[in-house]
Amino acid sequence: MRGMGNMQGMMKQMQKMQKQMKKDQTALEEREFTGQASDEMVTVKFNGKKELQDIQIKPEAVDPDDIEMLQDLIIMAVNNAMETIDQATQQTMGKYTNNLPKF
C-alpha cells in the first residue's frame, strides 16, 4: 500500500506542474515581443503565439527605387522578433522539458 500513496503524491505533483505550465504558456502567449531592423527603420511587434500585431516603417526606409532594401529590413525585423520569442519560450518552458528523458 505504501507505493499507492507515493503514486498519489506523484500524480498531485504532476497536476500542479501541469497547471503551472499552462499558466506560464498563457503568460508567454500574451507577452509582446519587438523585433527591429538596423537603425530601427522597421519595427515589428508579435505576441508569444508568433502572430504579427504591428509593423512600423520609417518613411526614409521607403525608396521606390530600392524595394529590395525595404523587404530585407522587414525580414531582419521579423527574424529578430522570432529569435526573441524562441529564446523567451525556451527560458520559460524549458524548465518543463529539459529534464525529460530523450527517446
The 8 nearest C-alpha neighbors of each residue, nearest first, counted from 0:
[[1, 3, 2, 4, 5, 6, 7, 8],
 [0, 2, 3, 4, 5, 6, 7, 8],
 [1, 3, 5, 0, 4, 6, 7, 8],
 [4, 2, 6, 5, 0, 1, 7, 8],
 [5, 3, 7, 6, 2, 1, 8, 0],
 [4, 6, 2, 8, 3, 7, 9, 1],
 [5, 7, 3, 9, 4, 8, 2, 10],
 [8, 6, 10, 4, 9, 5, 3, 11],
 [7, 9, 5, 11, 6, 10, 4, 12],
 [8, 10, 12, 6, 7, 11, 13, 5],
 [9, 11, 7, 13, 12, 8, 6, 14],
 [12, 10, 14, 8, 13, 9, 15, 7],
 [13, 11, 9, 15, 10, 14, 16, 8],
 [12, 14, 10, 16, 11, 15, 17, 9],
 [15, 13, 17, 11, 16, 12, 10, 18],
 [16, 14, 12, 18, 17, 13, 11, 19],
 [15, 17, 13, 19, 14, 18, 20, 12],
 [16, 18, 14, 20, 15, 19, 13, 21],
 [19, 17, 21, 15, 20, 16, 22, 14],
 [20, 18, 22, 16, 21, 17, 23, 15],
 [19, 21, 17, 23, 22, 18, 16, 24],
 [22, 20, 24, 18, 19, 23, 25, 17],
 [21, 23, 19, 25, 20, 24, 18, 26],
 [22, 24, 20, 26, 21, 25, 19, 27],
 [25, 23, 21, 27, 22, 26, 20, 28],
 [26, 24, 28, 22, 27, 23, 21, 29],
 [25, 27, 23, 29, 24, 28, 22, 30],
 [26, 28, 24, 30, 25, 47, 29, 23],
 [47, 29, 27, 25, 48, 26, 30, 46],
 [28, 30, 26, 27, 47, 46, 25, 31],
 [31, 29, 27, 46, 28, 47, 26, 32],
 [30, 32, 46, 45, 47, 29, 44, 33],
 [33, 31, 45, 44, 46, 80, 30, 84],
 [34, 32, 44, 80, 43, 45, 35, 31],
 [35, 33, 80, 76, 79, 43, 42, 77],
 [36, 34, 76, 42, 39, 41, 79, 43],
 [35, 37, 76, 75, 39, 72, 41, 40],
 [36, 38, 39, 40, 35, 72, 41, 75],
 [37, 39, 40, 36, 35, 41, 42, 72],
 [40, 38, 41, 36, 37, 35, 42, 57],
 [39, 41, 57, 38, 60, 56, 36, 37],
 [42, 40, 56, 39, 36, 55, 35, 73],
 [43, 41, 35, 55, 34, 54, 39, 76],
 [44, 42, 54, 34, 33, 53, 76, 55],
 [43, 45, 33, 53, 52, 32, 51, 54],
 [46, 44, 51, 52, 32, 50, 49, 31],
 [45, 47, 31, 48, 49, 50, 30, 32],
 [28, 48, 46, 49, 27, 30, 29, 84],
 [47, 49, 28, 46, 50, 45, 29, 27],
 [50, 48, 47, 46, 45, 51, 81, 84],
 [51, 49, 45, 48, 46, 52, 47, 44],
 [50, 52, 45, 53, 44, 49, 46, 43],
 [51, 53, 45, 44, 50, 46, 54, 43],
 [54, 52, 44, 43, 51, 55, 45, 42],
 [53, 55, 43, 42, 44, 56, 52, 41],
 [54, 56, 42, 41, 43, 57, 53, 40],
 [57, 55, 41, 40, 58, 54, 42, 60],
 [56, 58, 40, 59, 60, 41, 55, 61],
 [59, 57, 60, 61, 56, 40, 62, 55],
 [58, 60, 61, 57, 62, 40, 56, 69],
 [61, 59, 58, 57, 40, 69, 62, 56],
 [62, 60, 59, 58, 63, 69, 66, 57],
 [61, 63, 65, 64, 60, 66, 59, 69],
 [64, 62, 65, 66, 61, 69, 67, 60],
 [63, 65, 62, 66, 67, 61, 68, 69],
 [66, 64, 62, 67, 63, 68, 69, 61],
 [65, 67, 69, 68, 63, 64, 70, 62],
 [68, 66, 70, 65, 69, 71, 72, 64],
 [67, 69, 71, 70, 66, 65, 72, 60],
 [70, 68, 72, 66, 71, 67, 60, 73],
 [69, 71, 67, 73, 68, 72, 74, 66],
 [70, 72, 68, 74, 69, 73, 75, 67],
 [73, 71, 69, 75, 36, 70, 74, 41],
 [74, 72, 76, 70, 75, 71, 41, 77],
 [73, 75, 71, 77, 72, 76, 78, 70],
 [76, 74, 72, 78, 36, 73, 77, 79],
 [75, 77, 35, 36, 34, 79, 73, 74],
 [78, 76, 80, 74, 79, 75, 34, 73],
 [79, 77, 81, 75, 80, 76, 74, 82],
 [78, 80, 34, 76, 82, 77, 81, 75],
 [79, 81, 34, 83, 77, 78, 82, 33],
 [82, 80, 78, 84, 83, 79, 85, 77],
 [81, 83, 85, 79, 80, 84, 78, 86],
 [82, 84, 80, 86, 81, 85, 87, 79],
 [85, 83, 81, 87, 82, 86, 88, 80],
 [86, 84, 88, 82, 83, 87, 81, 89],
 [85, 87, 89, 83, 88, 84, 90, 82],
 [88, 86, 90, 84, 89, 85, 91, 83],
 [89, 87, 85, 91, 86, 90, 92, 84],
 [90, 88, 93, 86, 92, 87, 91, 85],
 [89, 91, 87, 88, 93, 92, 86, 94],
 [92, 90, 88, 89, 93, 87, 94, 23],
 [91, 93, 89, 94, 88, 95, 90, 96],
 [94, 92, 89, 96, 95, 97, 90, 91],
 [93, 95, 92, 97, 96, 91, 90, 98],
 [96, 94, 93, 92, 97, 98, 20, 99],
 [95, 97, 93, 99, 98, 94, 92, 100],
 [98, 96, 93, 94, 99, 95, 100, 92],
 [99, 97, 96, 100, 95, 94, 93, 101],
 [98, 100, 96, 97, 101, 95, 102, 94],
 [99, 101, 98, 102, 97, 96, 95, 94],
 [102, 100, 99, 98, 97, 96, 95, 93],
 [101, 100, 99, 98, 96, 97, 95, 93]]
